[in-house]
Amino acid sequence: MGQGRPRVLGLEPPALLKAKPKFQDSRLKSE
């Protein structure tokens, strides 16, 4: 569930945040 859906800023489940901490950081800086 939630896979393939557009991720909302800072609203991703903790599983994704821990799985891709770098991706999240890069996205926040890009936004």
C-alpha positions as CSV (number, residue, x, y, z in Angstrom):
1,M,0.0,0.0,0.0
2,G,1.3,3.4,-0.8
3,Q,3.8,2.1,-3.4
4,G,3.7,3.8,-6.7
5,R,1.8,6.7,-5.3
6,P,3.3,10.2,-5.3
7,R,5.1,10.9,-2.0
8,V,3.9,13.9,0.0
9,L,6.5,16.1,1.6
10,G,7.2,14.8,5.1
11,L,4.1,12.6,5.0
12,E,5.8,9.3,4.1
13,P,5.5,6.3,6.5
14,P,8.5,5.8,8.8
15,A,9.4,2.7,6.8
16,L,10.1,4.8,3.7
17,L,11.9,7.4,5.7
18,K,14.3,4.8,7.2
19,A,14.6,3.0,3.9
20,K,15.6,6.1,2.0
21,P,16.9,8.8,4.4
22,K,19.2,10.2,1.7
23,F,16.5,10.4,-0.9
24,Q,14.3,12.3,1.5
25,D,17.0,14.8,2.3
26,S,17.7,15.3,-1.3
27,R,14.1,15.8,-2.1
28,L,13.6,18.4,0.7
29,K,16.6,20.4,-0.5
30,S,15.3,20.2,-4.1
31,E,11.9,21.5,-3.1
